[in-house]
Amino acid sequence: MKRFFLIVFLVIGVSVYAQDKPKGKFNGVLFGDYFYKIEGDSSGSSNQYSSYNSKTTGVTVRRARLHYEHSFNENFTGNFGIELNDVTKIDNKVSFMVYDAQFEWKDVVPNSSIIFGLMPAPTFVWGMSENMYGYRSLDKTIADKNRIGTALEIGAMLKGKFDKEGKYGYTVMFGNGKGSSAEVSKFPKFYGSIFAKFLGDFVAEVYFDYQNNYSEQYRITAKSVLAFKNKDYTFVFEPFFQNRNKSVNLSAPQNPIGFTLSAKVNLLKKNNVEKTEALNIFARYDYFDPDSNNGTLGFKENFFIAGLDFLPFNSFHVMPNVWINTYKDKSSVNISRPNDIVGRVTLWYQY
């Protein structure tokens, strides 16, 4: 094993120094909102605006990201990124976190890359989920929003395509299972997905992950994406299911389940050569049950977003939208939990 790693590092070193002078590039993203909570109170739900009372207003920066990619040569890159978001806090003050610190070695396997380090997990970011949805600036995907997996992971990944055209591809990852925590776990997490592009504008993906834990606990997640996307329309359907055995008092299984439907329609294009977007309309609906095994305890949730996406210039979005989360008691008592209704103007800039 030691000999294998020595050979790998020697090959990388020779490859790097045999090339032209290294070069790099920066990119990033910034989005935030002005919001006004129309209805709801701090009822204890963990959703984004649930902790605020009605009539609360404010300005938030939900993500500010700076990413640097350094190309040692055409096949070997290093990536480093820092991010400020609405959950990175120290002493209740906003702070930055490292979200990306990894090396990518391309074409080690034909049409594939090996990636090692801290990286986005394939659950949302490097799979088809966020890519097809396209509006992470409005809210997280359904699995991310409901903490079905982690957005970051430390580990090793092999991802690539089965064909030169890129119509069929896969991802396989071995991670610590601790998210961005530097702690090494006794119980690693395994990820896998495959995708296919067909009939021109259709995309399908199947994803799973598995992690064992203490006292024979484990989690298995399965989800898929079916999407249609072209220059004028985007429609996405994404269901998921997770099995958490022995999750409550090490005995009762807990199985979250849900699905999302989202759509974007282009209403107006700019009068330029590229025919870039000038105005879109978007909508999204989520159904989520945090424990489908239990039909008499807890709340089912229905989530809605709808609005307009105006692009006064390329890569800058102004998006007036309404954000709604409703709760339905699963018991016969019919416990009331106030709906969260928020009006927002979201600004989103990519550079």
C-alpha positions in Angstrom: 0.0 0.0 0.0 2.8 2.4 0.9 4.5 1.7 -2.5 1.2 2.4 -4.3 0.9 5.9 -2.7 4.5 6.6 -3.4 4.0 5.9 -7.1 0.9 8.0 -7.2 2.7 11.1 -5.6 5.7 10.6 -7.9 3.5 10.5 -11.0 1.6 13.6 -9.9 4.9 15.4 -9.2 6.4 14.6 -12.5 3.2 15.6 -14.3 3.0 18.9 -12.6 6.6 20.0 -13.1 6.6 18.9 -16.7 4.0 21.4 -17.7 3.8 25.1 -18.4 3.6 27.7 -15.7 0.6 27.1 -13.5 -2.4 29.5 -13.7 -5.5 30.1 -11.7 -8.9 31.8 -11.8 -11.4 33.2 -9.3 -15.2 33.0 -9.3 -17.9 33.4 -6.7 -21.5 34.1 -5.8 -23.5 36.4 -3.6 -27.2 36.3 -2.7 -29.4 37.7 0.0 -32.8 39.2 0.7 -35.0 41.9 2.0 -37.8 40.1 3.8 -41.0 40.8 5.6 -42.7 38.1 7.6 -46.4 38.4 6.8 -47.7 35.6 9.0 -46.5 33.0 11.6 -44.6 33.1 14.9 -41.6 31.4 16.5 -43.4 28.1 16.9 -40.3 25.9 17.1 -39.9 24.7 13.6 -36.4 24.6 12.2 -37.3 26.3 8.8 -35.5 29.4 7.7 -38.0 32.0 8.9 -39.8 30.0 11.6 -37.9 31.6 14.5 -39.2 35.1 13.6 -42.5 36.5 14.8 -45.0 38.0 12.3 -44.4 41.5 11.1 -40.6 41.0 11.4 -38.5 42.6 8.7 -34.9 42.5 7.9 -32.0 42.2 5.4 -30.0 39.0 5.2 -26.9 37.8 3.3 -27.5 34.1 2.9 -24.3 33.3 0.9 -21.1 35.1 0.0 -18.7 32.8 -1.7 -15.2 33.2 -3.2 -13.6 30.3 -5.0 -10.1 29.9 -6.5 -9.2 27.1 -9.0 -5.4 26.6 -9.6 -4.5 24.7 -12.7 -1.1 23.0 -12.3 -1.6 21.5 -15.8 -4.6 20.6 -18.0 -5.3 17.5 -15.9 -4.5 18.5 -12.4 -6.2 21.3 -10.4 -6.4 22.5 -6.8 -9.5 24.2 -5.5 -10.0 26.3 -2.5 -13.1 28.2 -1.4 -14.4 30.2 1.5 -18.0 31.1 2.3 -20.1 33.2 4.5 -23.7 32.1 4.9 -26.7 32.4 7.3 -25.5 29.6 9.6 -21.8 30.2 9.9 -21.5 32.1 13.1 -19.0 32.5 15.9 -20.1 34.2 19.1 -23.4 34.9 17.2 -21.5 36.9 14.6 -21.3 36.1 10.9 -18.0 34.3 10.0 -16.4 32.5 7.1 -15.9 28.8 6.7 -13.9 26.7 4.2 -16.3 24.8 2.0 -13.8 23.6 -0.7 -10.2 22.4 -0.3 -9.5 19.6 -2.7 -7.4 18.3 -5.6 -8.8 17.0 -8.8 -6.9 14.7 -11.1 -8.7 14.4 -14.5 -8.6 11.5 -17.0 -6.9 9.1 -14.6 -9.8 6.9 -15.7 -11.0 7.8 -19.2 -13.6 10.6 -19.1 -13.4 10.6 -15.3 -11.7 12.5 -12.3 -10.4 11.5 -8.9 -11.0 14.2 -6.3 -9.6 14.2 -2.8 -10.2 16.5 0.2 -13.0 18.7 1.4 -15.6 19.0 -1.3 -19.3 19.4 -2.0 -21.1 16.1 -1.4 -22.8 14.5 -4.4 -26.2 14.5 -2.6 -27.1 18.0 -3.8 -24.3 20.0 -5.4 -22.4 17.7 -7.6 -25.4 15.7 -8.6 -28.2 16.8 -10.9 -30.4 18.2 -8.0 -29.1 21.8 -7.7 -28.0 21.9 -11.4 -31.5 21.2 -12.7 -33.3 23.2 -10.0 -31.2 26.2 -10.8 -32.4 28.5 -8.0 -30.3 27.7 -4.9 -30.4 31.5 -4.3 -34.1 31.1 -3.4 -33.8 28.1 -1.1 -32.0 24.8 -0.7 -33.2 21.7 -2.5 -35.7 19.6 -0.6 -33.2 17.1 0.8 -30.7 19.8 1.8 -33.5 22.0 3.3 -34.7 19.1 5.5 -31.3 17.9 6.6 -31.5 14.5 4.8 -27.8 14.7 4.0 -24.8 17.0 4.2 -23.7 19.6 1.6 -20.0 19.1 2.3 -17.9 16.0 2.9 -14.2 15.0 3.4 -13.2 12.0 1.4 -12.3 10.7 -2.0 -14.5 10.7 -5.1 -14.5 9.2 -8.5 -16.8 10.9 -10.9 -17.1 10.9 -14.7 -18.9 9.8 -17.8 -19.4 6.5 -19.5 -19.3 8.1 -23.0 -17.4 10.9 -24.7 -20.6 12.8 -25.4 -21.4 13.0 -21.6 -24.9 11.5 -21.9 -24.3 8.9 -19.2 -22.3 9.4 -16.0 -21.7 8.3 -12.5 -20.3 9.3 -9.1 -18.8 7.1 -6.4 -17.6 8.6 -3.1 -16.1 7.4 0.2 -16.3 10.0 3.0 -15.9 10.4 6.7 -19.6 10.9 7.2 -19.0 14.0 9.4 -19.7 16.8 6.9 -17.1 19.5 7.1 -16.0 18.4 10.5 -12.3 17.4 10.6 -13.1 14.5 12.9 -12.5 11.1 11.4 -15.4 8.7 11.8 -15.2 5.0 12.7 -18.2 4.6 10.4 -17.5 6.1 6.9 -20.3 7.0 4.5 -20.7 5.6 1.0 -22.3 7.5 -1.9 -23.2 6.5 -5.4 -25.2 7.9 -8.3 -25.8 7.4 -12.1 -27.4 9.8 -14.6 -28.6 9.8 -18.1 -29.5 12.5 -20.7 -32.0 11.4 -23.3 -34.4 12.7 -25.9 -32.4 15.9 -26.2 -33.7 17.8 -23.1 -34.5 15.1 -20.5 -32.2 14.2 -17.6 -32.7 11.4 -15.0 -30.5 10.6 -12.0 -30.7 7.8 -9.4 -28.8 8.4 -6.1 -28.1 6.5 -2.9 -26.0 6.7 0.2 -25.4 4.5 3.2 -23.8 5.0 6.7 -23.6 2.7 9.6 -23.3 3.9 13.2 -23.0 2.8 16.8 -25.4 0.2 18.3 -26.2 -1.1 14.8 -27.9 2.1 13.7 -27.7 3.0 10.0 -29.1 5.4 7.5 -29.9 4.7 3.9 -31.0 7.5 1.5 -32.5 7.0 -1.9 -33.6 9.7 -4.2 -33.9 10.5 -7.9 -34.3 13.4 -10.3 -36.3 13.6 -13.4 -36.0 16.9 -15.3 -36.7 18.6 -18.6 -34.5 21.6 -19.3 -34.1 23.7 -22.5 -33.5 27.4 -23.2 -37.1 28.4 -22.4 -38.5 25.8 -19.9 -37.3 23.9 -16.9 -39.4 21.3 -15.0 -38.0 19.1 -12.2 -39.4 16.3 -10.1 -37.3 15.0 -7.2 -38.6 12.4 -4.7 -36.5 11.1 -1.8 -36.8 8.5 1.0 -34.5 7.9 4.0 -34.5 4.9 6.4 -33.2 5.7 9.9 -33.4 2.5 11.9 -33.2 2.7 15.7 -33.2 6.4 15.5 -35.5 7.2 18.4 -34.3 5.7 21.8 -32.3 3.2 19.7 -35.5 1.3 18.9 -38.1 3.0 16.7 -37.2 3.5 13.0 -37.8 6.9 11.5 -38.3 7.3 7.7 -38.5 10.8 6.3 -40.1 11.0 2.9 -40.8 13.8 0.4 -40.8 15.2 -3.1 -40.4 18.5 -4.9 -41.8 19.9 -8.1 -40.3 23.0 -9.6 -40.6 25.0 -12.8 -39.1 28.0 -14.6 -40.5 29.6 -17.7 -38.7 32.3 -19.7 -41.0 35.2 -20.5 -38.6 37.6 -22.2 -35.1 37.5 -23.8 -32.7 40.4 -24.4 -32.4 41.7 -27.9 -28.7 40.6 -28.3 -26.8 38.0 -30.2 -26.9 35.4 -27.4 -30.6 36.0 -26.7 -29.9 35.9 -23.0 -32.7 35.8 -20.4 -34.3 39.0 -19.3 -37.3 37.9 -17.4 -38.4 34.5 -16.0 -41.3 33.2 -13.8 -40.6 30.4 -11.3 -42.5 28.2 -8.9 -41.8 25.3 -6.5 -43.8 23.0 -4.3 -42.4 20.6 -1.7 -44.2 17.9 0.3 -42.3 16.6 3.4 -43.2 14.1 6.1 -40.3 13.9 8.7 -41.5 10.4 9.8 -43.6 8.4 7.4 -43.6 5.5 9.8 -45.7 7.4 12.3 -49.1 8.5 11.2 -50.2 10.1 14.4 -47.3 12.2 15.6 -45.7 15.3 14.2 -46.5 17.5 11.3 -46.6 17.1 7.5 -45.2 20.2 5.7 -46.1 21.8 2.4 -43.7 24.4 1.1 -44.2 26.9 -1.7 -42.1 29.5 -3.5 -43.2 31.6 -6.5 -42.0 34.8 -8.1 -40.3 36.7 -10.9 -36.6 36.6 -12.0 -35.6 39.9 -13.6 -32.0 40.2 -15.1 -31.2 43.9 -15.6 -27.7 42.7 -16.8 -26.0 39.4 -17.2 -25.5 37.3 -14.0 -27.4 39.7 -11.8 -30.9 38.7 -10.7 -33.6 40.7 -8.9 -36.3 38.3 -7.7 -39.4 39.4 -5.9 -41.0 36.2 -4.4 -43.2 34.8 -1.8 -42.0 32.0 0.6 -44.6 29.9 2.3 -44.4 26.9 4.7 -47.6 25.3 6.0 -48.0 22.6 8.7 -50.6 19.8 9.0 -50.9 17.9 12.3 -50.9 14.1 11.8 -52.8 13.4 15.0 -56.6 13.3 15.5 -56.2 16.3 17.9 -55.5 18.6 14.9 -52.9 20.7 16.7 -52.6 24.1 15.1 -49.2 25.4 14.0 -49.2 28.9 12.3 -48.1 29.0 8.7 -44.9 30.8 7.9 -45.6 33.4 5.1 -42.8 35.7 4.0 -42.5 38.3 1.2 -39.0 38.8 -0.1 -36.9 40.6 -2.7 -33.9 38.4 -3.4 -30.7 39.6 -5.1 -28.4 37.1 -6.7 -25.1 37.9 -8.4 -22.6 35.5 -9.9 -19.0 36.5 -10.9 
